[in-house]
Amino acid sequence: MGKKKRSEKRPESEHSPSTVFVTNLPYSFTNSQLEEAFSDVGPIRRCFMVTKKGSTEHRGFGYVQFAVTEDANRAIELKNGSSVGGRKIVVKHAAHRASLEQRRAKQDDATKAENDKNVDEPISNPPKLGY
């Protein structure tokens, strides 16, 4: 039971065909308002606003997953550049999220690079030793 794991690797440029990424949303927006804004396009399977870690405050963008792929394409055509809550939103296909292993490896690489940068930088004003 559960989800099947795919053994084939997806190219990074591949998008989720039935999910759209929506950005520049008003910070006062809620999940239900996001769903309401896109419900006229077609049936929505799931939608959510992305929140800040450890907070309920969202970051101004979210995802809408439609039941039908054609509805996602139509949402991009109809809603991209439209005004929602006084702001001009951007709607485009959502990219697949990298696997947990890939995200952790990327985070570890970034941390290592930052540490290496700090170690390799020469001290601009070394302290003068007065012997």
Beta strands, then each sheet from edge to edge (+ up, - down):
strand 1: 15-23
strand 2: 44-51
strand 3: 58-66
strand 4: 83-84
strand 5: 87-88
strand 6: 90-95
sheet 1: 2+ 3- 1+ 6-
sheet 2: 4+ 5-
end
